[in-house]
Amino acid sequence: MIITIRQRWLAALALFAFVLPACSAWAKEPALLLANVLGPHVDVTQYLVSEKFDGVRAVWDGKTLRFRSGRDVPAPAWWLAKLPATPLDGELWLAHGKFDELSGIVRTSPAVDSDWRRVNYLIFELPDEAGALGTFEQRYSRIREVVAKAQWASLQVVEQTRVADRAELKRRLDRVVKAGGEGLMLHLANAPYVTGRSDVLLKLKPLLDTEATVVRHIPGKGRNAGRLGALEVRTRDGIVFRLGTGFSDAQRDNPPPVGSLVTYTYRDVTPSGKPRFASFLRVRDDP
């Protein structure tokens, strides 16, 4: 039987139509709780406070470990086998100042066993869509039970404690930052399990950070002639501005491509919404 070009094209189209929904479902982003910035009028005594770890967020549904993007984490089978059947939410983490090294390890496929023996999974939440686990304070108690039962050193609890006032919160922030940490997270103690960006979860850092999309490369001048001078970026609120600091020479020679998502730090924002003292931090390269 002779198969025509048109028949082959129709067959390929049918296969594509079948595969595309499956790929989309496989990479669907999980519903997660995302933090807002701590405001000046929040009663911090109502929150449980923990260190903010600069790791890679990962969600375990009891069978599969996924990145925030929804893609599977290529962890070794022996590593995944040590996780409990209970769904978990937390950060893959090496140590302070090791984010880039960690990022390389957890994205490498096939996984390198010797590297993964150094990776910790720091748990700060239990997914609870049915609301059966109560408040965050109650879920935290359950996290401690689950991690203790696992008896695996790489599975750890993110410690949560209360503070008496903002002065104590500031002292704790100073200690964490001095030790090489990134900042603090505050989770409303009596909150049920929720997802999306919410004041239920707040972050406190010496410098704030968020993401923006690269719109254009601005050519450099002087010592940066012939390479990147600045990135023109757009925030999710539509604010367009330029990032001109924070780049290494290698990044100026090979800048993040137009359309990519980058993370930048800043102090605060102007009345028009533009960040003050914005500086490039890294490419937001979720797998």
The 8 nearest C-alpha neighbors of each residue, nearest first, counted from 0:
[[1, 2, 3, 6, 7, 4, 5, 10],
 [0, 2, 3, 4, 6, 7, 5, 8],
 [3, 1, 6, 0, 4, 7, 5, 8],
 [2, 4, 6, 5, 1, 7, 8, 0],
 [5, 3, 7, 6, 8, 2, 9, 1],
 [4, 6, 8, 3, 7, 9, 2, 10],
 [7, 5, 9, 3, 8, 4, 10, 2],
 [6, 8, 10, 4, 5, 9, 11, 3],
 [7, 9, 5, 11, 6, 10, 12, 4],
 [10, 8, 12, 6, 11, 7, 13, 5],
 [9, 11, 7, 13, 12, 8, 6, 14],
 [12, 10, 14, 8, 13, 9, 15, 7],
 [11, 13, 9, 15, 10, 14, 8, 16],
 [12, 14, 16, 10, 15, 11, 9, 17],
 [13, 15, 17, 11, 12, 16, 18, 10],
 [16, 14, 12, 18, 17, 13, 19, 11],
 [17, 15, 13, 14, 19, 18, 12, 20],
 [16, 18, 14, 15, 19, 13, 20, 21],
 [17, 19, 15, 21, 16, 20, 14, 22],
 [18, 20, 22, 21, 16, 17, 15, 23],
 [21, 19, 23, 22, 18, 24, 17, 16],
 [20, 22, 24, 18, 19, 23, 25, 17],
 [23, 21, 25, 19, 24, 20, 18, 26],
 [24, 22, 20, 26, 25, 21, 27, 19],
 [23, 25, 27, 21, 26, 22, 20, 19],
 [26, 24, 22, 23, 27, 21, 70, 69],
 [25, 27, 69, 70, 23, 24, 22, 28],
 [28, 26, 69, 24, 25, 23, 29, 68],
 [27, 29, 69, 68, 67, 26, 30, 70],
 [30, 28, 69, 31, 27, 67, 68, 58],
 [29, 31, 194, 28, 195, 32, 67, 193],
 [32, 30, 194, 195, 29, 33, 193, 67],
 [31, 33, 194, 195, 196, 193, 34, 30],
 [34, 32, 196, 195, 31, 197, 200, 35],
 [35, 33, 200, 201, 196, 197, 202, 36],
 [34, 36, 201, 198, 197, 202, 200, 196],
 [37, 35, 202, 201, 38, 203, 34, 198],
 [36, 38, 201, 202, 203, 35, 39, 41],
 [37, 39, 40, 41, 36, 201, 35, 203],
 [40, 38, 41, 37, 42, 165, 43, 36],
 [41, 39, 38, 42, 37, 43, 165, 36],
 [40, 42, 43, 38, 39, 37, 44, 45],
 [43, 41, 44, 45, 40, 46, 164, 165],
 [42, 44, 45, 46, 41, 164, 165, 162],
 [45, 43, 42, 46, 162, 163, 164, 161],
 [44, 46, 43, 42, 187, 188, 47, 161],
 [47, 45, 187, 188, 186, 43, 44, 185],
 [46, 48, 161, 160, 186, 159, 185, 188],
 [49, 47, 185, 159, 160, 184, 161, 46],
 [50, 48, 159, 184, 183, 158, 51, 185],
 [49, 51, 183, 184, 182, 52, 175, 48],
 [52, 50, 183, 182, 184, 181, 49, 53],
 [53, 51, 54, 50, 181, 180, 90, 92],
 [54, 52, 98, 181, 51, 55, 92, 95],
 [53, 55, 92, 90, 91, 52, 98, 56],
 [56, 54, 91, 90, 57, 92, 102, 53],
 [55, 57, 90, 89, 67, 91, 66, 54],
 [56, 58, 66, 65, 89, 90, 67, 88],
 [59, 57, 88, 65, 64, 87, 66, 60],
 [58, 60, 64, 87, 86, 61, 63, 88],
 [61, 59, 86, 62, 63, 58, 87, 64],
 [60, 62, 84, 86, 85, 59, 63, 83],
 [63, 61, 60, 59, 64, 84, 79, 86],
 [64, 62, 59, 60, 61, 65, 71, 79],
 [63, 65, 59, 58, 72, 71, 57, 60],
 [66, 64, 71, 72, 58, 70, 69, 57],
 [65, 67, 57, 68, 69, 70, 72, 56],
 [66, 68, 69, 56, 57, 28, 65, 29],
 [69, 67, 28, 66, 70, 285, 286, 26],
 [70, 68, 28, 26, 27, 66, 67, 65],
 [71, 69, 26, 65, 66, 68, 286, 72],
 [70, 72, 65, 64, 73, 66, 69, 63],
 [71, 73, 65, 74, 64, 66, 70, 105],
 [74, 72, 108, 110, 71, 75, 106, 105],
 [73, 75, 72, 110, 76, 78, 79, 105],
 [76, 74, 78, 77, 110, 79, 73, 112],
 [75, 77, 79, 78, 80, 74, 73, 81],
 [76, 78, 80, 75, 79, 81, 74, 112],
 [79, 77, 75, 76, 80, 81, 74, 82],
 [78, 80, 76, 81, 82, 77, 75, 74],
 [81, 79, 77, 78, 82, 76, 83, 75],
 [80, 82, 79, 78, 83, 77, 151, 149],
 [81, 83, 79, 80, 84, 149, 78, 61],
 [84, 82, 85, 149, 81, 61, 145, 86],
 [83, 85, 61, 86, 82, 62, 60, 59],
 [84, 86, 83, 61, 87, 60, 145, 59],
 [87, 85, 60, 61, 59, 126, 125, 84],
 [88, 86, 125, 59, 58, 126, 124, 85],
 [89, 87, 58, 124, 122, 125, 57, 123],
 [88, 90, 122, 121, 123, 57, 56, 58],
 [91, 89, 56, 121, 55, 54, 120, 57],
 [90, 92, 120, 55, 54, 119, 56, 121],
 [91, 93, 54, 119, 118, 90, 94, 120],
 [92, 94, 118, 101, 97, 119, 117, 95],
 [95, 93, 97, 92, 96, 98, 54, 53],
 [94, 96, 97, 179, 180, 93, 53, 98],
 [95, 97, 98, 94, 179, 53, 99, 180],
 [98, 96, 100, 94, 95, 99, 101, 93],
 [99, 97, 101, 100, 96, 102, 54, 53],
 [100, 98, 102, 101, 97, 103, 96, 104],
 [99, 101, 103, 97, 102, 98, 104, 93],
 [102, 100, 98, 104, 103, 99, 97, 93],
 [103, 101, 99, 100, 104, 105, 98, 106],
 [102, 104, 100, 101, 106, 105, 107, 99],
 [103, 105, 101, 107, 102, 106, 100, 114],
 [104, 106, 102, 107, 103, 101, 73, 72],
 [107, 105, 103, 104, 102, 108, 73, 286],
 [108, 106, 104, 110, 105, 109, 103, 73],
 [109, 107, 110, 73, 106, 111, 105, 74],
 [108, 110, 107, 111, 73, 75, 74, 106],
 [109, 111, 108, 107, 75, 74, 73, 112],
 [110, 112, 114, 113, 115, 109, 107, 104],
 [113, 111, 115, 114, 110, 116, 75, 74],
 [112, 114, 116, 115, 111, 117, 110, 118],
 [115, 113, 112, 116, 111, 117, 104, 118],
 [114, 116, 118, 112, 117, 113, 111, 104],
 [115, 117, 113, 114, 118, 112, 153, 78],
 [116, 118, 115, 114, 93, 119, 113, 153],
 [119, 117, 115, 93, 116, 92, 91, 153],
 [120, 118, 153, 92, 91, 154, 93, 121],
 [119, 121, 91, 154, 90, 153, 155, 122],
 [122, 120, 155, 90, 89, 156, 157, 119],
 [123, 121, 89, 156, 157, 88, 124, 155],
 [122, 124, 89, 157, 88, 156, 121, 125],
 [125, 123, 88, 122, 87, 126, 89, 139],
 [124, 126, 87, 88, 127, 86, 138, 142],
 [127, 125, 86, 87, 128, 124, 88, 192],
 [128, 126, 130, 129, 192, 125, 132, 131],
 [127, 129, 130, 126, 192, 193, 131, 194],
 [130, 128, 131, 127, 132, 192, 126, 133],
 [131, 129, 127, 128, 132, 133, 192, 191],
 [130, 132, 129, 133, 127, 128, 134, 192],
 [133, 131, 130, 138, 127, 137, 134, 141],
 [134, 132, 131, 137, 191, 130, 138, 135],
 [133, 135, 191, 189, 190, 137, 136, 138],
 [136, 134, 138, 188, 137, 190, 189, 139],
 [135, 137, 188, 139, 134, 138, 189, 140],
 [138, 136, 134, 140, 135, 139, 133, 141],
 [139, 137, 135, 141, 140, 136, 132, 142],
 [138, 140, 142, 136, 141, 137, 135, 143],
 [141, 139, 137, 143, 138, 142, 144, 136],
 [140, 142, 138, 144, 139, 143, 145, 137],
 [143, 141, 139, 145, 144, 140, 146, 138],
 [142, 144, 140, 146, 141, 145, 147, 156],
 [143, 145, 141, 147, 142, 146, 148, 140],
 [146, 144, 142, 148, 147, 143, 141, 149],
 [145, 147, 149, 143, 148, 144, 142, 155],
 [148, 146, 144, 149, 145, 150, 143, 151],
 [147, 149, 145, 146, 150, 144, 151, 143],
 [148, 150, 146, 147, 151, 145, 83, 82],
 [151, 149, 148, 147, 152, 146, 154, 153],
 [152, 150, 149, 153, 154, 81, 146, 147],
 [151, 153, 154, 150, 155, 119, 149, 146],
 [154, 152, 119, 151, 120, 155, 118, 117],
 [155, 153, 120, 152, 151, 119, 121, 146],
 [154, 156, 121, 153, 122, 120, 146, 157],
 [157, 155, 122, 121, 158, 143, 123, 146],
 [158, 156, 123, 122, 121, 159, 155, 49],
 [157, 159, 156, 49, 160, 50, 123, 48],
 [158, 160, 49, 48, 47, 157, 161, 139],
 [161, 159, 47, 48, 158, 49, 162, 46],
 [160, 162, 47, 48, 46, 44, 163, 159],
 [163, 161, 164, 44, 167, 168, 160, 43],
 [162, 164, 44, 167, 161, 165, 168, 43],
 [165, 163, 166, 167, 162, 44, 168, 43],
 [166, 164, 168, 167, 169, 43, 163, 162],
 [165, 167, 169, 168, 164, 170, 163, 171],
 [166, 168, 170, 165, 169, 164, 162, 171],
 [167, 169, 165, 171, 166, 170, 162, 172],
 [170, 168, 172, 166, 171, 167, 165, 173],
 [171, 169, 167, 173, 172, 168, 166, 174],
 [170, 172, 168, 174, 169, 173, 167, 175],
 [173, 171, 169, 175, 170, 174, 182, 176],
 [172, 174, 170, 176, 171, 175, 177, 169],
 [175, 173, 171, 177, 172, 176, 178, 170],
 [176, 174, 180, 178, 172, 177, 173, 171],
 [175, 177, 180, 179, 173, 178, 174, 181],
 [178, 176, 174, 179, 175, 173, 180, 172],
 [179, 177, 175, 176, 180, 174, 95, 173],
 [180, 178, 176, 177, 95, 175, 181, 96],
 [181, 179, 176, 175, 178, 182, 95, 52],
 [180, 182, 51, 176, 52, 53, 204, 179],
 [183, 181, 204, 51, 203, 180, 50, 172],
 [182, 184, 50, 51, 203, 49, 202, 172],
 [185, 183, 202, 49, 51, 48, 201, 50],
 [184, 186, 48, 201, 46, 47, 200, 202],
 [187, 185, 200, 46, 47, 199, 188, 201],
 [188, 186, 46, 199, 190, 189, 45, 47],
 [187, 189, 136, 46, 135, 47, 190, 186],
 [190, 188, 134, 187, 135, 136, 191, 45],
 [191, 189, 134, 187, 135, 188, 192, 199],
 [192, 190, 134, 133, 135, 193, 189, 130],
 [191, 193, 127, 130, 190, 128, 135, 194],
 [194, 192, 191, 32, 195, 128, 31, 190],
 [195, 193, 32, 31, 30, 196, 192, 33],
 [194, 196, 32, 33, 31, 197, 30, 193],
 [197, 195, 33, 34, 32, 35, 194, 198],
 [196, 198, 199, 200, 34, 35, 195, 33],
 [199, 197, 200, 35, 201, 34, 196, 36],
 [198, 200, 187, 197, 186, 190, 201, 34],
 [201, 199, 186, 34, 198, 185, 197, 35],
 [202, 200, 35, 34, 185, 37, 36, 184],
 [203, 201, 184, 36, 37, 183, 34, 185],
 [202, 204, 183, 182, 37, 184, 36, 201],
 [203, 205, 182, 206, 207, 183, 181, 202],
 [206, 204, 207, 182, 203, 266, 181, 176],
 [207, 205, 204, 266, 265, 264, 208, 203],
 [208, 206, 265, 264, 204, 266, 205, 209],
 [209, 207, 264, 263, 265, 206, 262, 210],
 [208, 210, 262, 263, 264, 207, 211, 261],
 [211, 209, 262, 261, 263, 260, 234, 212],
 [210, 212, 234, 233, 261, 260, 232, 262],
 [211, 213, 260, 233, 232, 259, 258, 214],
 [212, 214, 232, 257, 258, 259, 215, 231],
 [215, 213, 232, 231, 257, 212, 258, 233],
 [214, 216, 231, 213, 257, 230, 217, 232],
 [215, 217, 230, 231, 229, 218, 227, 214],
 [216, 218, 229, 228, 230, 227, 215, 219],
 [219, 217, 228, 227, 226, 216, 225, 220],
 [228, 220, 218, 224, 223, 227, 226, 225],
 [219, 221, 224, 223, 222, 228, 218, 225],
 [220, 222, 224, 223, 219, 225, 228, 226],
 [221, 223, 224, 220, 219, 225, 226, 228],
 [224, 222, 219, 220, 221, 226, 228, 225],
 [225, 223, 220, 219, 221, 226, 222, 218],
 [226, 224, 223, 219, 218, 227, 220, 252],
 [225, 227, 252, 224, 219, 223, 251, 218],
 [228, 226, 251, 218, 219, 229, 217, 252],
 [219, 227, 229, 218, 217, 223, 243, 226],
 [230, 228, 243, 217, 242, 227, 241, 216],
 [229, 231, 216, 242, 241, 217, 232, 215],
 [230, 232, 241, 215, 214, 240, 213, 216],
 [231, 233, 213, 214, 212, 239, 240, 211],
 [232, 234, 239, 212, 211, 238, 237, 214],
 [235, 233, 211, 237, 238, 236, 212, 239],
 [234, 236, 237, 211, 233, 238, 210, 212],
 [237, 235, 234, 238, 233, 272, 239, 211],
 [236, 238, 234, 235, 233, 239, 211, 232],
 [237, 239, 234, 233, 236, 273, 240, 272],
 [240, 238, 233, 232, 237, 234, 231, 241],
 [241, 239, 231, 232, 238, 233, 242, 273],
 [240, 242, 231, 230, 232, 229, 243, 239],
 [243, 241, 230, 229, 244, 278, 279, 231],
 [242, 244, 229, 241, 228, 230, 278, 245],
 [245, 243, 278, 246, 242, 279, 229, 277],
 [244, 246, 279, 278, 280, 247, 243, 242],
 [247, 245, 244, 250, 251, 279, 248, 243],
 [246, 248, 250, 249, 251, 245, 252, 244],
 [247, 249, 251, 250, 252, 246, 253, 223],
 [250, 248, 252, 247, 251, 253, 246, 254],
 [251, 249, 254, 253, 247, 252, 248, 246],
 [250, 252, 227, 248, 254, 249, 253, 226],
 [251, 253, 249, 250, 226, 254, 248, 227],
 [252, 254, 250, 251, 249, 255, 227, 226],
 [255, 253, 250, 251, 252, 256, 227, 216],
 [254, 256, 259, 257, 253, 282, 250, 213],
 [257, 255, 259, 258, 254, 213, 216, 253],
 [258, 256, 213, 214, 259, 215, 255, 216],
 [257, 259, 213, 212, 256, 214, 260, 255],
 [260, 258, 257, 213, 256, 212, 255, 261],
 [259, 261, 212, 283, 211, 282, 213, 210],
 [262, 260, 282, 283, 210, 211, 281, 212],
 [261, 263, 210, 281, 280, 209, 283, 282],
 [264, 262, 279, 280, 278, 208, 209, 210],
 [263, 265, 208, 278, 207, 277, 206, 280],
 [264, 266, 277, 276, 207, 275, 206, 267],
 [265, 267, 206, 275, 276, 207, 274, 268],
 [268, 266, 275, 274, 265, 269, 207, 276],
 [269, 267, 274, 273, 275, 272, 270, 266],
 [268, 270, 272, 271, 273, 274, 275, 267],
 [271, 269, 272, 268, 273, 274, 267, 275],
 [272, 270, 269, 273, 268, 238, 274, 239],
 [271, 273, 269, 268, 270, 274, 238, 236],
 [272, 274, 268, 269, 271, 275, 238, 240],
 [275, 273, 268, 267, 277, 265, 269, 272],
 [274, 276, 268, 267, 277, 266, 265, 273],
 [277, 275, 265, 266, 278, 274, 264, 267],
 [276, 278, 265, 264, 275, 274, 263, 242],
 [279, 277, 244, 245, 264, 263, 242, 280],
 [278, 280, 263, 245, 244, 281, 242, 246],
 [281, 279, 263, 262, 245, 278, 264, 282],
 [282, 280, 262, 261, 279, 283, 263, 284],
 [281, 283, 261, 284, 262, 260, 255, 280],
 [284, 282, 261, 260, 262, 285, 281, 210],
 [285, 283, 282, 286, 260, 261, 259, 281],
 [284, 286, 283, 68, 67, 66, 55, 70],
 [285, 284, 70, 68, 66, 106, 69, 67]]
